[in-house]
Amino acid sequence: MFARLMALFSAFFLALAMVPASPRGEPAGSPRLSSVLSDPEARGYAQASEPRPFSFPADHGPHPAYRNEWWYVTGNLDAREGRRFGFELTLFRFALAPPAAPGDASPTASAWRTRQIYVAHFAVTDAAGRQFRFAERYARGALGLAGATSEPFRVWVEDWWLKAFPDTREGAGDAWLLHASTDEFAVTLTLEPQKPPVLNGVQGLSQKSAEPGNASYYYSLPRLAARGTVRIANDVHDVSGLAWVDREWGSSALADDQQGWDWFALQLADGSELMFYRLRREDGSTDAMSAGTWIPARGDSVPLTADDVTLTARDSWESPRGGRYPVTWTLAVPRLDLELRIDPVLRDQELATSVRYWEGAVDVTGRRGDAGIEGRGYVELTGYARPE
């Protein structure tokens, strides 16, 4: 979605030594999103303040002048034997300090010294097994532990990575490779875009609140053919399906009165896609800066405003860790004559990482005009977690 969890991670790492831990080693509570995702004092960083030209594949790579950025991949996969999986791999970069001025370097600086921290979240939804598995890693951007490059494109946190397919592969084009693994689960995929990048917001500038600078640069690759393997324990499954890539960078995020967001990335069977994020205010109302993009099967994308989309929560799931998430939705776009019902593949798809949020695979049914329509997608819900 947007520059969402970056400042929260920054606050987490800088304050980690002062936060009491639970018996499981997790933070005892989640700080309010608005208090850590809003930072008017982010001096020394470039700001997303006006539209800019985008250049591909260069913009797939890092933008170190900005405070934070992320590479976010989700998807729904089917095994040859019919088993269903969802997956997420998100790689975050955030700066601990603004970029160094020219000549500002110490000849005796440690090789461990860095201005960048990288964080990665990895999750797999196993529909048949009724299991949701997740893991987190973080590392400093030094000594090759984590980092990002433009040519060739690569971003990694230890041995979890997203990178361009080797140029030696004939016809590879803009194909990417993705890999992440733990002892319990793993995903290795080739991703081939079926559509060009789509700029969200105003020519790629996504404004998050009325305050100047509370914005990011944001584009999506809304439909990628995915093929590869999913491993659950010792069982390896050959899989294929569709993935979605979101790419965003900036130096600020939420306003003080914004509590969280509900983000939807939906891939429909007629070849169209819909992305929408609803920013929620403290009182639960929809912020006017909520926005999205409708991407038809053919033709130009259509920007959506908060007034274009009606979201209604139909059912919720209560986390045993504290908090209640709306997990079943109706989403309607009257100007497109589109009405969709969104159901979770599993109700519990909560990541209890350094920050706690719900992100999971969903099924979509509904209609456009008089024709029935179905699809799959991913939903992210933040700002609902409460301390145990």
C-alpha positions in Angstrom: 0.0 0.0 0.0 1.8 3.1 1.2 4.8 4.0 3.4 2.8 2.3 6.0 4.9 0.4 8.6 8.2 2.1 8.1 8.2 4.7 10.7 6.6 2.2 13.1 9.5 -0.1 12.6 11.9 2.8 13.1 10.2 3.6 16.4 10.2 -0.1 17.4 14.0 -0.5 16.8 15.0 2.8 18.4 12.8 2.1 21.5 13.3 -1.6 21.7 15.5 -1.5 24.7 12.9 0.4 26.6 9.9 -1.8 25.8 9.1 -4.6 28.2 8.8 -8.0 26.5 6.1 -10.6 26.8 7.1 -14.2 27.8 7.2 -15.0 24.1 9.7 -12.3 23.4 7.1 -10.0 21.7 6.5 -6.4 22.6 4.0 -6.1 25.4 1.7 -3.8 23.5 1.4 -2.1 20.1 2.0 1.7 20.0 -0.8 3.8 18.3 -0.2 4.0 14.6 -0.9 7.7 14.4 1.8 8.5 16.9 4.6 6.7 15.1 3.5 6.9 11.4 3.3 10.7 11.6 6.6 12.5 11.8 6.6 16.2 10.8 10.3 16.4 12.0 11.6 14.1 9.3 14.2 16.7 8.2 17.1 15.9 5.9 15.1 13.5 3.7 13.7 14.0 0.2 9.9 14.6 0.2 7.2 13.2 -2.0 5.6 16.6 -2.7 4.8 16.7 -6.5 4.5 14.2 -9.4 7.8 13.0 -10.8 8.7 11.0 -14.0 9.0 7.3 -13.4 11.6 5.2 -15.1 11.6 1.4 -15.3 13.4 -0.8 -14.4 15.4 1.8 -12.5 12.5 2.7 -10.1 12.3 -1.0 -9.0 15.6 -0.3 -7.2 16.2 1.7 -4.0 15.6 5.4 -3.4 18.0 6.1 -0.5 17.2 9.9 -0.4 13.8 9.0 1.1 13.3 7.9 4.6 11.6 4.6 3.8 10.4 2.3 1.1 9.2 -1.2 0.5 8.8 -4.0 -2.0 5.6 -5.9 -1.3 4.5 -9.1 -3.1 1.4 -11.1 -2.4 -0.4 -13.9 -4.4 -2.7 -16.8 -4.6 -1.3 -20.2 -5.8 -2.7 -23.6 -6.8 -0.7 -26.8 -6.5 -1.0 -29.4 -9.2 -3.0 -31.7 -6.8 -5.4 -28.8 -6.2 -4.1 -27.5 -2.9 -4.6 -23.7 -2.4 -1.9 -21.4 -0.9 -1.6 -17.7 -0.3 1.8 -16.0 0.2 3.3 -12.6 1.2 6.8 -11.4 1.1 7.5 -7.8 2.1 10.9 -6.2 2.2 11.2 -2.9 4.0 14.0 -0.4 4.1 14.1 2.5 6.5 16.7 5.0 7.3 18.1 5.6 10.8 19.5 9.0 9.7 19.3 11.2 6.6 21.8 10.5 3.7 25.3 11.6 4.4 26.5 14.9 2.8 29.3 14.6 0.2 32.6 14.0 2.0 30.9 13.1 5.3 32.6 9.8 5.9 35.0 8.7 8.5 38.1 6.7 7.3 38.0 4.7 10.5 34.2 3.9 10.3 33.3 0.3 11.2 32.3 -2.0 8.4 29.1 -2.6 10.5 28.2 1.1 10.4 25.1 1.8 8.4 22.2 4.3 8.0 19.8 1.7 6.8 17.8 -1.1 8.5 16.0 -3.7 6.4 13.0 -5.7 7.7 11.2 -8.6 5.9 7.9 -10.3 6.6 7.1 -13.7 5.1 3.7 -15.5 5.4 2.0 -18.5 3.8 -1.7 -19.4 4.0 -2.3 -23.1 3.7 -6.1 -23.4 2.9 -6.3 -27.2 3.0 -4.2 -27.5 6.2 -6.1 -24.6 7.8 -2.8 -23.1 8.9 -1.3 -19.6 8.7 2.4 -19.4 9.1 4.5 -16.2 9.4 8.1 -15.2 10.1 10.1 -11.9 10.4 13.7 -11.0 9.8 15.6 -7.8 10.1 19.2 -6.9 9.4 21.5 -3.8 9.0 22.3 -2.7 5.5 26.0 -3.6 6.0 28.4 -6.4 5.3 26.0 -7.9 2.7 23.5 -8.9 5.4 20.7 -6.9 3.7 20.4 -4.3 1.0 19.0 -3.2 -2.4 20.5 -2.5 -5.8 19.1 -1.2 -9.1 21.4 -2.7 -11.7 20.7 -5.6 -11.6 17.6 -5.2 -9.5 17.9 -7.0 -6.1 16.6 -6.5 -2.6 17.3 -8.9 0.2 17.3 -9.6 3.9 19.8 -12.4 4.5 18.6 -15.3 2.2 15.1 -13.9 1.6 15.1 -11.9 -1.7 13.4 -10.5 -4.7 15.5 -10.0 -7.8 15.5 -9.7 -11.6 15.8 -12.8 -13.6 19.3 -13.3 -14.9 19.8 -11.5 -18.2 21.1 -14.7 -19.8 17.6 -16.2 -19.8 16.2 -15.8 -23.3 12.9 -13.9 -23.2 13.1 -13.2 -19.5 12.1 -9.6 -19.9 11.1 -8.0 -16.6 10.6 -11.4 -14.9 11.6 -11.6 -11.2 12.7 -14.3 -8.9 11.4 -14.5 -5.3 12.6 -16.8 -2.5 12.1 -17.0 1.2 12.3 -20.0 3.5 12.2 -21.1 7.2 12.4 -24.6 8.6 8.6 -24.9 8.5 7.7 -23.3 5.1 9.2 -21.9 2.0 8.3 -20.2 -1.3 10.4 -20.0 -4.5 8.7 -18.4 -7.5 9.3 -16.9 -10.9 7.1 -13.8 -11.5 6.3 -12.5 -15.0 4.3 -9.3 -15.4 1.2 -9.6 -17.5 0.6 -5.8 -17.5 2.9 -2.8 -17.3 3.3 -0.8 -14.0 0.3 1.2 -13.0 0.8 4.6 -11.3 -1.5 5.2 -8.3 -2.7 8.6 -7.1 -1.9 11.6 -9.3 0.7 10.4 -11.8 2.2 8.2 -9.1 2.0 10.7 -6.2 -0.2 9.2 -3.5 -1.3 11.9 -1.0 -2.1 10.4 2.4 -3.3 13.5 4.3 -3.8 17.3 3.7 -0.4 18.1 5.3 2.3 18.9 2.7 4.7 16.0 2.4 2.4 13.4 3.8 2.6 11.5 0.6 4.5 8.8 -1.2 5.4 7.7 -4.7 3.4 4.5 -5.4 3.0 2.1 -8.3 1.7 -1.4 -8.7 2.4 -4.4 -10.9 -1.2 -5.7 -10.5 -1.0 -9.1 -12.4 2.1 -11.3 -12.6 2.0 -15.0 -13.6 3.6 -16.9 -10.8 5.1 -20.4 -10.9 7.4 -22.4 -8.7 7.2 -24.3 -5.4 5.7 -24.0 -1.9 7.2 -26.2 0.8 5.2 -27.0 4.0 7.4 -29.0 6.4 9.0 -31.6 4.1 6.3 -31.6 1.5 7.1 -29.6 -1.7 4.3 -28.6 -4.0 4.6 -27.4 -7.6 2.4 -24.3 -7.9 1.2 -21.7 -10.3 -1.1 -18.7 -9.9 -1.2 -14.9 -9.8 0.9 -12.4 -7.8 0.6 -8.6 -7.1 3.6 -6.3 -6.5 3.3 -2.9 -4.8 6.1 -0.5 -4.7 6.3 2.7 -2.6 8.7 5.2 -1.1 8.5 8.5 0.8 9.5 10.2 4.0 6.2 10.5 5.9 2.9 8.7 6.3 -0.2 9.3 8.5 -1.6 12.4 10.1 -2.2 12.6 13.8 -5.9 11.9 13.5 -5.5 8.8 11.2 -5.7 5.5 13.1 -5.0 2.9 10.4 -6.2 1.6 7.0 -8.0 -1.2 5.2 -6.2 -2.1 1.9 -7.6 -4.3 -0.8 -5.8 -5.7 -3.9 -8.2 -7.8 -5.9 -7.6 -9.7 -9.2 -10.8 -10.6 -11.0 -11.3 -13.4 -13.4 -12.3 -11.1 -16.3 -8.7 -9.7 -16.3 -9.4 -6.6 -14.3 -7.9 -5.5 -11.0 -9.0 -3.2 -8.2 -6.8 -1.6 -5.5 -8.3 0.6 -2.8 -7.2 1.7 0.6 -9.5 3.3 3.2 -7.7 5.5 5.7 -9.6 5.5 9.0 -9.9 8.4 11.4 -9.9 8.1 15.2 -13.7 8.0 15.2 -13.8 5.2 12.6 -14.9 7.4 9.8 -13.3 7.3 6.3 -10.7 9.9 5.6 -11.2 12.0 2.5 -7.7 11.0 1.3 -8.6 7.4 0.9 -8.1 6.3 -2.7 -7.6 3.5 -5.2 -7.2 2.4 -8.8 -9.5 0.4 -11.1 -7.4 -1.4 -13.8 -9.6 -2.8 -16.6 -8.6 -5.9 -18.6 -7.6 -3.5 -21.5 -7.3 0.2 -21.5 -6.2 2.9 -19.2 -6.5 2.7 -15.4 -9.1 4.8 -13.6 -8.3 6.6 -10.3 -10.8 6.1 -7.5 -11.6 8.6 -4.6 -13.1 8.0 -1.2 -16.5 9.1 -2.6 -16.3 6.4 -5.4 -16.1 3.4 -3.0 -18.5 2.1 -0.3 -17.0 -0.4 2.1 -19.2 -2.4 4.6 -17.8 -4.8 7.1 -19.9 -7.9 7.4 -18.1 -10.1 9.9 -15.1 -9.9 12.2 -12.5 -12.1 13.8 -11.3 -11.6 17.4 -7.5 -12.1 17.8 -6.5 -14.1 20.9 -3.7 -11.6 21.2 -6.2 -8.7 21.5 -8.2 -6.7 19.0 -11.0 -7.4 16.5 -10.5 -7.4 12.8 -13.3 -7.0 10.2 -12.5 -9.9 7.8 -15.6 -10.2 5.6 -16.6 -7.2 3.4 -18.8 -5.8 0.8 -17.1 -3.4 -1.6 -19.1 -1.4 -4.1 -18.1 1.1 -6.8 -21.4 2.5 -8.2 -19.7 4.4 -11.0 -18.4 1.1 -12.3 -21.6 -0.8 -11.5 -19.5 -3.1 -9.5 -20.4 -4.9 -6.2 -18.1 -7.4 -4.6 -18.2 -9.7 -1.5 -14.8 -10.4 0.0 -14.2 -13.5 2.2 -11.0 -14.6 4.0 -9.5 -17.9 3.0 -8.8 -18.3 6.7 -10.1 -16.0 9.4 -6.9 -16.0 11.4 -4.2 -14.5 9.1 -2.7 -12.1 11.7 1.1 -11.5 11.7 2.3 -11.1 15.3 5.6 -9.6 14.3 7.3 -6.5 15.6 4.1 -4.8 14.7 0.8 -6.7 14.6 -1.6 -6.6 11.7 -3.9 -8.8 9.6 -2.8 -9.6 6.1 -4.3 -12.5 4.2 -5.6 -14.2 1.1 -9.3 -13.6 0.2 -11.9 -14.9 -2.3 -14.1 -12.5 -4.2 -17.6 -13.0 -5.7 -20.1 -10.5 -7.0 -21.2 -8.8 -10.1 -20.4 -6.1 -12.6 -23.5 -4.9 -14.3 -25.7 -8.0 -14.9 -22.7 -10.3 -15.2 -21.4 -12.4 -12.3 -17.8 -12.0 -11.4 -15.3 -13.8 -9.2 -11.6 -13.5 -8.2 -9.0 -13.6 -5.5 -6.9 -11.1 -3.7 -5.2 -9.9 -0.6 -6.4 -7.6 2.2 -4.3 -5.8 4.8 -5.9 -4.4 8.0 -3.9 -2.2 10.5 -4.8 -0.2 13.6 -7.1 -2.9 15.0 -4.6 -4.7 17.2 -4.9 -4.1 21.0 -2.6 -5.3 23.8 -3.4 -8.7 25.3 
